[in-house]
Amino acid sequence: MLSPNPIQVEKYLRGIDYPASKEDLIQYAENNKAPIIVLSMLNRLHDHLFNSLATVTKEVGRWH
């Protein structure tokens, strides 16, 4: 399965309030109708608080 790039993930997280947990990110993306590929990527993130979109995309970039 292909992985989404950080820009694709950003699209579904725009507007979320930080800090945000992994669960917060997944729920927000689900509410924004993110495709399963994006949700799957978010599920692979470490389980901790993210302070900004930059910290999320940095971690997503490691998996891409």
C-alpha positions as CSV (number, residue, x, y, z in Angstrom):
1,M,0.0,0.0,0.0
2,L,1.3,3.5,-0.8
3,S,1.7,6.0,1.9
4,P,0.3,9.5,1.7
5,N,2.8,12.3,1.7
6,P,2.8,14.9,4.5
7,I,0.9,17.4,2.3
8,Q,-1.9,14.9,1.8
9,V,-2.1,14.4,5.6
10,E,-2.0,18.2,6.2
11,K,-5.1,18.6,4.1
12,Y,-7.3,16.7,6.6
13,L,-5.7,18.2,9.7
14,R,-6.1,21.9,8.8
15,G,-7.8,23.8,11.6
16,I,-7.1,21.3,14.4
17,D,-6.1,22.8,17.8
18,Y,-2.7,21.9,19.2
19,P,-1.5,20.3,21.3
20,A,-3.3,17.2,19.9
21,S,-3.0,13.6,20.7
22,K,-2.7,10.8,18.1
23,E,-6.4,10.0,18.9
24,D,-7.3,13.7,18.4
25,L,-5.6,13.7,15.0
26,I,-7.4,10.5,13.9
27,Q,-10.8,11.7,15.0
28,Y,-10.3,15.1,13.3
29,A,-9.2,13.5,10.1
30,E,-12.2,11.1,10.2
31,N,-14.5,14.1,10.7
32,N,-12.9,15.7,7.6
33,K,-13.6,12.6,5.5
34,A,-9.9,11.5,5.2
35,P,-9.4,8.5,3.1
36,I,-8.3,5.2,4.7
37,I,-4.7,5.7,3.5
38,V,-4.4,8.9,5.6
39,L,-6.1,7.3,8.6
40,S,-3.8,4.3,8.4
41,M,-0.8,6.6,8.3
42,L,-2.0,8.5,11.4
43,N,-2.5,5.2,13.2
44,R,1.2,4.5,12.7
45,L,2.3,7.7,14.5
46,H,3.8,7.5,18.0
47,D,1.3,7.9,20.8
48,H,2.1,11.3,22.3
49,L,1.0,14.9,22.1
50,F,1.9,16.8,19.0
51,N,2.5,20.5,19.4
52,S,2.0,21.7,15.9
53,L,1.2,20.5,12.3
54,A,4.9,20.7,11.7
55,T,5.6,18.0,14.3
56,V,2.9,15.8,12.7
57,T,4.2,16.2,9.2
58,K,7.8,15.6,10.3
59,E,6.8,12.3,11.8
60,V,4.7,11.4,8.7
61,G,7.6,12.2,6.5
62,R,9.6,9.5,8.3
63,W,7.1,6.9,7.2
64,H,6.7,8.2,3.6
